[in-house]
Every structure is written in structure tokens, then in C-alpha cells.
Amino acid sequence: MDLEALSMDELFFFDQKREALPLYLALRDRMEKAGIPGTFQAKKTQISFINRHLFGAASFLPVLKAKDRPGPFLTVTFGLDHRLDSPRIHGVVEAYPNRWTHHIVIGKEEELDRELMDWLMEASLFAAGKR
């Protein structure tokens, strides 16, 4: 994916952290290739992934201590109806009963793999089915 495909708001989101932009471009590209439906809305603190409802986001949420975060990094967040148990998950919160928010810190494009795309697809389907 190239820069021309991004909105001005998405580009502005990376204004202070340009080094993380290639990770986001790769994430968008892999989500598109995986067929994950949704749109991208950049706000001040995150870029939301939305279909009918919010199902995930990319941000700089510091879920790991600074010394443990890769540089550059991107935090990928998604919601499911169950808790995932994986060493890749850096933070989990049950925001509502049976609604679990998961955070993964990404430092390399190789971490944007099939497993993560499957979780994002599952999150998208879960969000689309909410009332």
C-alpha cells in the first residue's frame, strides 16, 4: 500500500511518529489482502477499524513498558467475545461481559501474519453481528 491510499487524517496521525508509518501501511495492506471488511477513521489517539461498529484500532497505546517496546512500534487492538490466551497478547480487558479487548504491540512487519489477520477478521465479524 502506498501513501496516496491514506487519508490526510491518517497521515497526520503519524506526524510525530513517522518511523511507525511503514508498519501501518503494511497492516492496512495485509488487512485488505485478507479481505477484512471495514473503513479506517483517524482520530487524535487512534485509527479506528470500523464496519458496522468499531472492531479494532491502531495506536501508540503504551501497553508495554518503554524498555520493552520495540522502536518503532504500533499497538493493534481488537475486540472479541472471548479471551485469547497467546504470548502475543500484551494486554486484555473484559470491557463488558463477554466483550474482550486485546492489545498486541507490533515492531516488525513479519508480526502482521495470518494469525493476527484471523483475529482481526474474527473481530470484524463479531462487531458486525452486534445489535
N, C-alpha and C positions, 0 to 999 in steps of 0.2 A: 504494500500500500504506500502511496506517496502523499506528500503534504497537501497536494491540491484536493485530495478527497476529504480533508478535515475542514470543519467549520472554523471561523475566526475565534469563536469561544473556546474550542478545543486547543487551538494553537496558543491562545492567551493563557490557558491553564498551565502550560509548560513554560511560560515566560521566565520564571525564576529557576526552573529545573530542566533546562533544555537537554541535559545529558540523559534524561529518562524518556524523552520523546521517541527514540527508536524502539524501546520496549512497548510503548503504547501502540505505535504503528504496527508492530508485529502482532500484538494482541488483537487489534481490530482486524487485521488480515486473516489471522487464524480463526477468529470467530466467524468471519464471513465465509471462509472456505469450509468450515464445519457446518454451515447452514443454520447458525443460531440466529433466530429472528429477533429484531429489535432495532431501536434507534439509540442514538447517543446524545445526551444533553449535558453540556459542560456548565457547571456552576462554580462557585468560588472554591469549595473544598473537595469536589469530586466530579468525575464524569460518570453520569448515571447511565446504566443499560436498562432500557425500558421497552417492553412490548405493551401489553395491556396495563401492566403495573411495573414498578421497579423490580428488577430481579438481580441486579448486580451493579458494581461500580469499580472504577479505577481511581486511586487516590494516592496520597503520600502519608496516609494514616500510619503513625509510628507504632505498630503492634509489636515490634521488636525493639529492644534497647539499641541505642545508636551504635554501640560497639559490635552488635550482632547483625546489623543491617548491611546488605551489600551496597555498593555505590557504583552506579546509580541503582535505584530500586523503584518498584511500583507495587502498591498493595492492591490486590484483586479481591473484591468482596462479593459474595453471593449468598442468597437465601434458599434454604431447603426445608422440607417438612420433617427432616430427621437430622441428627447429629452425625457428621462424618468423623471417623476416627482414622487419622492419617498423620504421619510425621510431617507432612507438607503443610498442614493446617497450623497457623501460628496464633490463632485466636478464634474462639467460638463463644457465642452468646445466644441463649434462648430468649429472644426479644419478646415473643408471645408464646403461649402454649403451642407446641408443635411447629414453631417457626424459628429455625436456627440460622443465625448469621455467621458465616465463616470468612476468615481473612487469611490470605496467603501472600507472603512477600516474595516478589519475583525480582531476581537480579540478572538473569540471563534469558535470552530468547528460547533456549532449549527447555526451559521450565514451562513454556507455553505449549504443553504437549497434549496428547489425546485425552489423558485422564482429566486435566483441567478443563478442556473443551467439553468433555462429557458432563462434568459437574455444572458448567455454565449452561449447557443445553437443558439439563435437568432443572436448574433454577428457573430458566426461561419458561419451561412447560409448567412448573409449579406456579409461577406468578400468573401465567395466562389463565390458569384454572381457578384463581381466587375470585371470590364474589366482590 
